[in-house]
Amino acid sequence: MKIVSLFTKAPGYKRFSYEPRFYDQKAEEMKEREARILQEIERERGLRSEENSDYRTRMTGAFSAARKRSQAPKSSFNTALIRLGVLLFLALFIMAFLSWGTKAFYSLLIFAPVYFYLKFRNQNISQ
């Protein structure tokens, strides 16, 4: 149990106040306004046509988004193939262990370091 002291002040609750550090709303609005004014000036001078300016930016964004979406299945296919290979290896190792016993385990202990040595040696040579 805590003894109440006469000379110390009980701590008060702390308030949470979050203020973003790098966001200035006025500067953001000013940049947007300047961009709009520059677009209007370019349209008046004939440097940019009205219908193509927004359409072109939307099209490039759509193509880049589609490209990113199409690349995802390739990596998921590779990971699925690796998982299948690991599961197949484990299944074969269990079958070999059940049929041959500890000989399969000892052959794995000999095979694994040789495999990793050859794998990393080939990577060092290619670099």
Backbone as CSV, one residue per row, in Angstrom:
resi,resn,N_x,N_y,N_z,CA_x,CA_y,CA_z,C_x,C_y,C_z
1,MET,0.829,-1.175,0.000,0.000,0.000,0.000,0.877,1.244,0.000
2,LYS,0.498,2.239,-0.733,1.299,3.448,-0.870,0.909,4.449,0.212
3,ILE,1.936,5.073,0.800,1.683,6.085,1.812,1.593,7.439,1.109
4,VAL,0.540,8.194,1.406,0.337,9.494,0.790,1.285,10.488,1.442
5,SER,1.976,11.248,0.627,2.924,12.229,1.140,2.331,13.627,1.007
6,LEU,2.667,14.461,1.937,2.156,15.824,1.917,2.963,16.732,1.004
7,PHE,4.232,16.378,0.738,5.118,17.260,0.010,5.209,16.960,-1.491
8,THR,4.658,15.891,-1.938,4.711,15.569,-3.364,3.345,15.765,-3.988
9,LYS,3.372,16.115,-5.228,2.130,16.344,-5.962,1.785,15.094,-6.770
10,ALA,0.571,14.702,-6.754,0.131,13.540,-7.529,0.197,13.878,-9.014
11,PRO,0.716,12.972,-9.834,0.806,13.265,-11.264,-0.577,13.342,-11.892
12,GLY,-0.731,14.296,-12.771,-1.998,14.445,-13.491,-1.997,13.607,-14.758
13,TYR,-3.127,13.536,-15.373,-3.207,12.760,-16.602,-2.550,13.540,-17.728
14,LYS,-2.047,12.814,-18.727,-1.392,13.442,-19.867,-2.337,13.419,-21.061
15,ARG,-2.383,14.510,-21.738,-3.241,14.591,-22.918,-2.442,14.224,-24.160
16,PHE,-3.115,13.640,-25.087,-2.494,13.272,-26.350,-2.793,14.370,-27.354
17,SER,-1.760,14.977,-27.855,-1.954,15.991,-28.894,-0.942,15.717,-30.006
18,TYR,-1.449,15.312,-31.126,-0.595,14.991,-32.274,-0.707,16.100,-33.295
19,GLU,0.427,16.653,-33.660,0.462,17.647,-34.717,1.462,17.167,-35.772
20,PRO,1.020,16.989,-37.011,1.956,16.533,-38.045,3.074,17.548,-38.237
21,ARG,4.270,17.061,-38.443,5.438,17.930,-38.516,5.623,18.576,-39.880
22,PHE,5.413,17.816,-40.931,5.813,18.272,-42.246,4.624,18.596,-43.157
23,TYR,3.496,18.899,-42.613,2.339,19.194,-43.450,1.925,20.637,-43.231
24,ASP,1.909,21.384,-44.307,1.460,22.767,-44.254,0.296,22.883,-45.225
25,GLN,-0.882,23.083,-44.691,-2.081,23.093,-45.512,-2.073,24.276,-46.481
26,LYS,-1.614,25.422,-46.038,-1.588,26.591,-46.917,-0.623,26.383,-48.082
27,ALA,0.546,25.833,-47.775,1.515,25.581,-48.842,0.977,24.554,-49.834
28,GLU,0.292,23.529,-49.341,-0.284,22.506,-50.218,-1.338,23.113,-51.140
29,GLU,-2.206,23.943,-50.577,-3.232,24.590,-51.389,-2.601,25.538,-52.412
30,MET,-1.525,26.216,-52.011,-0.854,27.135,-52.930,-0.235,26.376,-54.100
31,LYS,0.371,25.208,-53.826,0.959,24.411,-54.906,-0.112,23.920,-55.878
32,GLU,-1.239,23.469,-55.341,-2.325,23.009,-56.214,-2.850,24.154,-57.068
33,ARG,-2.998,25.328,-56.461,-3.496,26.486,-57.199,-2.519,26.900,-58.293
34,GLU,-1.214,26.907,-57.967,-0.208,27.249,-58.977,-0.232,26.260,-60.133
35,ALA,-0.402,24.977,-59.816,-0.451,23.966,-60.877,-1.656,24.189,-61.783
36,ARG,-2.812,24.498,-61.176,-4.007,24.765,-61.981,-3.808,25.992,-62.867
37,ILE,-3.209,27.043,-62.302,-2.996,28.267,-63.082,-2.032,28.008,-64.232
38,LEU,-0.956,27.258,-63.977,-0.013,26.927,-65.052,-0.682,26.117,-66.157
39,GLN,-1.568,25.190,-65.785,-2.284,24.413,-66.801,-3.189,25.314,-67.635
40,GLU,-3.846,26.270,-66.980,-4.723,27.184,-67.717,-3.911,28.055,-68.673
41,ILE,-2.752,28.518,-68.208,-1.901,29.348,-69.071,-1.425,28.543,-70.275
42,GLU,-1.029,27.280,-70.054,-0.590,26.440,-71.174,-1.725,26.169,-72.147
43,ARG,-2.931,25.994,-71.636,-4.082,25.791,-72.530,-4.345,27.034,-73.375
44,GLU,-4.244,28.221,-72.735,-4.501,29.457,-73.473,-3.454,29.691,-74.556
45,ARG,-2.221,29.321,-74.286,-1.158,29.504,-75.270,-1.191,28.437,-76.349
46,GLY,-1.919,27.372,-76.106,-2.019,26.313,-77.102,-0.960,25.249,-76.954
47,LEU,-0.234,25.261,-75.847,0.791,24.248,-75.652,0.193,22.910,-75.240
48,ARG,-0.934,22.962,-74.616,-1.553,21.727,-74.145,-3.044,21.779,-74.468
49,SER,-3.572,20.675,-74.985,-4.998,20.640,-75.275,-5.755,20.215,-74.021
50,GLU,-6.992,20.672,-73.902,-7.756,20.446,-72.676,-8.092,18.984,-72.444
51,GLU,-8.554,18.321,-73.483,-9.008,16.948,-73.276,-7.848,15.971,-73.086
52,ASN,-6.669,16.246,-73.630,-5.558,15.308,-73.546,-4.759,15.414,-72.256
53,SER,-4.805,16.526,-71.568,-3.942,16.714,-70.399,-4.310,15.756,-69.271
54,ASP,-5.569,15.745,-68.880,-5.974,14.852,-67.790,-6.069,13.404,-68.265
55,TYR,-6.494,13.231,-69.506,-6.650,11.886,-70.045,-5.315,11.158,-70.108
56,ARG,-4.271,11.853,-70.541,-2.963,11.232,-70.678,-2.403,10.805,-69.323
57,THR,-2.544,11.625,-68.294,-2.034,11.260,-66.970,-2.801,10.082,-66.395
58,ARG,-4.112,10.049,-66.629,-4.889,8.910,-66.127,-4.514,7.622,-66.846
59,MET,-4.257,7.713,-68.153,-3.894,6.520,-68.911,-2.550,5.963,-68.465
60,THR,-1.555,6.824,-68.265,-0.246,6.327,-67.818,-0.347,5.706,-66.442
61,GLY,-1.155,6.293,-65.575,-1.345,5.713,-64.245,-2.031,4.362,-64.322
62,ALA,-2.998,4.223,-65.221,-3.704,2.954,-65.353,-2.788,1.866,-65.901
63,PHE,-1.945,2.227,-66.878,-1.036,1.230,-67.433,0.004,0.791,-66.410
64,SER,0.534,1.727,-65.626,1.530,1.336,-64.624,0.901,0.489,-63.524
65,ALA,-0.339,0.797,-63.138,-1.019,-0.016,-62.130,-1.289,-1.420,-62.664
66,ALA,-1.677,-1.524,-63.934,-1.919,-2.840,-64.522,-0.632,-3.644,-64.623
67,ARG,0.477,-2.981,-64.922,1.755,-3.668,-65.003,2.156,-4.231,-63.638
68,LYS,1.928,-3.463,-62.586,2.253,-3.944,-61.240,1.381,-5.134,-60.859
69,ARG,0.110,-5.088,-61.225,-0.784,-6.206,-60.899,-0.410,-7.464,-61.663
70,SER,0.049,-7.323,-62.893,0.359,-8.503,-63.696,1.661,-9.163,-63.246
71,GLN,2.547,-8.443,-62.580,3.806,-9.019,-62.134,3.651,-9.827,-60.854
72,ALA,2.628,-9.621,-60.079,2.462,-10.320,-58.803,2.280,-11.832,-58.957
73,PRO,1.481,-12.338,-59.905,1.305,-13.785,-59.985,2.576,-14.554,-60.299
74,LYS,3.530,-13.956,-61.001,4.767,-14.652,-61.309,5.525,-14.991,-60.037
75,SER,5.606,-14.050,-59.124,6.326,-14.311,-57.876,5.564,-15.310,-57.014
76,SER,4.233,-15.249,-57.026,3.462,-16.208,-56.236,3.591,-17.613,-56.831
77,PHE,3.727,-17.715,-58.153,3.922,-19.016,-58.774,5.270,-19.602,-58.359
78,ASN,6.306,-18.769,-58.320,7.625,-19.245,-57.911,7.620,-19.714,-56.458
79,THR,6.974,-18.988,-55.582,6.928,-19.409,-54.178,6.122,-20.693,-54.027
80,ALA,5.053,-20.834,-54.794,4.272,-22.068,-54.731,5.096,-23.249,-55.228
81,LEU,5.901,-23.025,-56.252,6.759,-24.090,-56.777,7.829,-24.485,-55.756
82,ILE,8.391,-23.518,-55.074,9.392,-23.817,-54.043,8.757,-24.586,-52.894
83,ARG,7.573,-24.173,-52.472,6.874,-24.895,-51.396,6.584,-26.332,-51.795
84,LEU,6.147,-26.527,-53.038,5.869,-27.872,-53.516,7.133,-28.714,-53.507
85,GLY,8.252,-28.132,-53.918,9.525,-28.856,-53.905,9.952,-29.249,-52.495
86,VAL,9.784,-28.338,-51.541,10.148,-28.650,-50.155,9.260,-29.751,-49.600
87,LEU,7.959,-29.669,-49.861,7.046,-30.716,-49.376,7.354,-32.066,-50.016
88,LEU,7.677,-32.070,-51.301,8.036,-33.312,-51.980,9.310,-33.896,-51.384
89,PHE,10.309,-33.047,-51.120,11.551,-33.514,-50.513,11.296,-34.106,-49.124
90,LEU,10.486,-33.426,-48.326,10.188,-33.947,-46.985,9.446,-35.276,-47.052
91,ALA,8.499,-35.398,-47.987,7.766,-36.654,-48.121,8.704,-37.788,-48.527
92,LEU,9.590,-37.521,-49.479,10.544,-38.554,-49.899,11.514,-38.917,-48.771
93,PHE,11.934,-37.919,-47.995,12.837,-38.194,-46.887,12.153,-39.044,-45.814
94,ILE,10.903,-38.769,-45.535,10.173,-39.570,-44.537,10.002,-41.003,-45.030
95,MET,9.692,-41.159,-46.318,9.553,-42.511,-46.858,10.886,-43.255,-46.800
96,ALA,11.982,-42.572,-47.127,13.301,-43.208,-47.072,13.675,-43.544,-45.637
97,PHE,13.324,-42.672,-44.697,13.635,-42.939,-43.291,12.854,-44.140,-42.774
98,LEU,11.599,-44.258,-43.204,10.798,-45.397,-42.756,11.275,-46.707,-43.365
99,SER,11.799,-46.660,-44.593,12.229,-47.904,-45.219,13.679,-48.270,-44.876
100,TRP,14.588,-47.288,-44.795,15.995,-47.595,-44.543,16.458,-47.237,-43.134
101,GLY,15.690,-46.472,-42.420,16.055,-46.140,-41.041,17.045,-44.998,-40.969
102,THR,18.028,-45.150,-40.084,18.970,-44.058,-39.831,19.938,-43.826,-40.986
103,LYS,20.042,-44.780,-41.912,20.924,-44.581,-43.072,20.466,-43.377,-43.905
104,ALA,19.166,-43.210,-44.025,18.631,-42.062,-44.772,18.971,-40.762,-44.045
105,PHE,18.879,-40.772,-42.730,19.198,-39.573,-41.947,20.672,-39.201,-42.089
106,TYR,21.559,-40.198,-41.996,22.986,-39.919,-42.120,23.356,-39.477,-43.539
107,SER,22.680,-40.028,-44.536,22.958,-39.589,-45.908,22.515,-38.137,-46.105
108,LEU,21.433,-37.727,-45.427,21.016,-36.331,-45.491,22.056,-35.433,-44.829
109,LEU,22.609,-35.873,-43.708,23.636,-35.083,-43.035,24.897,-34.937,-43.882
110,ILE,25.175,-35.908,-44.729,26.328,-35.807,-45.625,25.984,-34.983,-46.864
111,PHE,24.771,-35.160,-47.388,24.367,-34.495,-48.628,24.162,-32.991,-48.444
112,ALA,23.578,-32.561,-47.340,23.239,-31.146,-47.137,24.470,-30.236,-47.174
113,PRO,25.548,-30.519,-46.439,26.712,-29.610,-46.536,27.342,-29.590,-47.925
114,VAL,27.356,-30.730,-48.614,27.915,-30.768,-49.965,27.061,-29.915,-50.906
115,TYR,25.759,-30.018,-50.775,24.848,-29.227,-51.610,25.047,-27.733,-51.369
116,PHE,25.086,-27.315,-50.108,25.257,-25.897,-49.810,26.632,-25.394,-50.250
117,TYR,27.657,-26.213,-50.133,28.985,-25.822,-50.592,28.972,-25.561,-52.096
118,LEU,28.379,-26.484,-52.853,28.331,-26.312,-54.310,27.470,-25.115,-54.703
119,LYS,26.395,-24.890,-53.984,25.508,-23.774,-54.302,26.211,-22.442,-54.069
120,PHE,26.841,-22.258,-52.921,27.495,-20.989,-52.622,28.785,-20.811,-53.411
121,ARG,29.453,-21.893,-53.771,30.650,-21.791,-54.588,30.308,-21.269,-55.959
122,ASN,29.197,-21.741,-56.542,28.773,-21.265,-57.861,28.350,-19.798,-57.823
123,GLN,27.768,-19.367,-56.740,27.388,-17.958,-56.619,28.605,-17.063,-56.506
124,ASN,29.630,-17.505,-55.805,30.844,-16.697,-55.659,31.616,-16.606,-56.979
125,ILE,31.578,-17.657,-57.771,32.271,-17.650,-59.056,31.583,-16.685,-60.024
126,SER,30.256,-16.661,-60.018,29.518,-15.805,-60.959,29.653,-14.337,-60.604
127,GLN,29.954,-14.005,-59.384,30.101,-12.596,-59.007,31.430,-12.121,-59.313
